[in-house]
Amino acid sequence: MRRLIMIILVAWCQFGYASSQAHLFISFSMPQQLLEEAIHDAANHHVPVVLNGLYQDSMRETAIKLFELAKKIPNASIQIDPTAFERFKINQVPAWVVEGKRSFDVVFGNITYDHAQDEFSRHGDVVKEHS
């Protein structure tokens, strides 16, 4: 059963991740309303969401939590990837990341996707790669 849950989680969580340059980093430790609003905003912009680890260190509890979120936000793309947190130096959430070929930019805080994109376009290194 645990293996089946893991396969389902990986398949569901991986959907859409590789094709996007933007990512939203979150944690289950965030307040529920903020968590749902952030995921909804990311889903509306087809941005994958990245989690650092399991909810309550439990695969079962994580699966339950993800299925609850999937009911509320069916178009969300969520991945559990602690290595991405390390690669992008994410030490607080929520965090929006935009990744270029040679660099990446991070904006921390409870802001919308549109606000993050505005910050990236005004202050980011990734935009300079395409100039």
N, C-alpha and C positions, 0 to 999 in steps of 0.2 A: 504494500500500500504506500509506504513512504517513497519508494522508487517511482511509482506512478505519479504521486503528487509532485515530485521533483521534476519529472519529465514534462508534466503539464505546465508547471511554473516556468521552466526554462523556455519552453515553446512560446508561451504567452508573453513572457517578459522580454524575449529577444526580438519580438516582432517590431520591425521598423527602426531598431536602434542604429544599425550600421549605415543607413542612408542619410542620416541627419548630421548637420554640423553643430547644431545647438543641443544642449542637454540641460535638464533641471535636476539638481541634486537635492534630495530631501531625506528626512529621517522620520521613523515612526514616533520619535520622541517629540515631534512638533505637535502643537495643539491640533485636534482633529479638524476643526473648521479651516484653519490655515492650510493644513495638509491637503484637504479636499479642494480648496480654492486653487492652490498652486497646481495640483495635478490636473484640474479642469482647465486651467489657463494653458498649461503645456499641451494637453490633448487637443484643445481648440486650434493650436498652431502646429500640430503634428510633431511636437518635440518630445523625445523620449525622456522618461523620468528614471533617475538612478538612485537606488538605495544602497546604503553601506553594508547592511547585514540583515539578519533575521529579526523578526518581531519577537521579543521575549526569549531570544536564543532558541526558538522552536520552529522547526519546519512546518509542523501542523498549524501552529498559531499564525505563522506568516501566510500560509496558504489561505486560511480563513480570512485574515485581514485583507489579502489581495483580492479574494473573491468578493468580499463586501464592497471594496472599492470598485471592482469591475462592474458590479450591478449599478452603482451610482454614476460611474464614468466609464461607459463601455468602450469608448474609443481611446482610452489611455494605453500607453506603451510603457511598461515598467520593467526595469532590469535591476537585479541585485549584483553589484559589481564593486567590491571594496577596492580593487586595483585602480579603478577610475578615480576614486577619491584620492588615492595616493598620487596618481599621474597628474591630476589637475590641482593638487595641493588644497583640497577642500577640507577645511577644519571647522566650518560652521555651515548651517543650513537655514533657510533655503539659499541655494546658489545657482545662478544661471551661468552656463559656460558656452562660449562659441569657440570652435576649434578650426584652425586653418591648417595649411600644409606644414608651416614651420613654427607656428606659435598658437597660443590660445589666450583668451581673455576670460576673466571671471568677475561677476558682479554679485556681491553678497547682500542678502536682506530680503525682506518681504516686499518685493516689487513685482509688477506685472511683466509679462514677456515683452510687451511693447516698450515699457520703460527700460528694460534691460537692453533691448536692441538699440534704443536711442543712446544709451550710455556706451555701448560697443562702437556705434558709428562715430561718436564724438571723441572718445578717448582710447579706443582699442587698437591693438597692434594687428589684429587679423584684417581689419579694413585696409590697413596700409599695405598688406601683402597683395591686395587686388588693385591697388592704385597705380 
